């Protein structure tokens, strides 16, 4: 198998700056995902449940067979 050659210098300042910037973007995304998983906050969840409705994750849990694999995309 052929090896791909690279000219990236992982010790350069530009590489370090890019890696730091990318990590900050990844951290921001993780924070946003956690906020989304909260389902809009307690106030909106309570209002939804007061209408007699299930939250989306609760509906999915009821649809899936116990132990069956499930992959959530977004």
N, C-alpha and C positions, 0 to 999 in steps of 0.2 A: 504494500500500500504506500502511496506517495504521501510525503509529509508536506503540509502547507507551511510555507515560510512566512514569517511576519517581521515587520520592522517596528513593532510596538515596543516601546521602552517602558516597562512597568515601574521603573524607578524615576521617571521624569516627573516634573512638577505638573505638566498638563495632564498626565495620566492620573495623578493623585487628585487633581482638581475635578476631573471628570468622574472619577470613582466616588468622590465625596458628594458631588451634585446628584449622581444617580442614586446613591443611598438615601439622600434626603427626599428624592421623589418616591422611592420605594416606601419610606417611612410614612410619607403623606398619604400614599395609596392605602397602606395598611390601616391608618387612622380612619380614612374615609370608609373603608369596607366595614370596620367595626361599628361605625356610626350608622351605616345602612342596615346592618344586622339588627340594630335596636328597633327597627320597624317604625321610625318616625317619633319615637319617644313614648313615654308612659301615658301622656295625656291622649294622644291619638290612638294608642292601643286600647285604652279604656273606653274611649268613645266607640271604637269599632266593635269591641266585645259587648258593649251595652246595647248595640243594635242586634245582638244575637248572632254575630258573625264570627267565624274563626279567623285567626291571623294566618297569613300565607304559609308560614313554616309549620303551623299546626295542621293545616289542610294537607300539606305534603306528607307529614308524618303519618296521617291517617290513611293516605293512599298507598304508602309503601308497605310491603310485607316486612315483618321484623327480620332483621339480618340481611335484607336484600341490599345490594350495592346501589348507591345513588351518587351521581356526580353533579354538583351545582356549578354552573358556568358563571353566572353573575346575577 
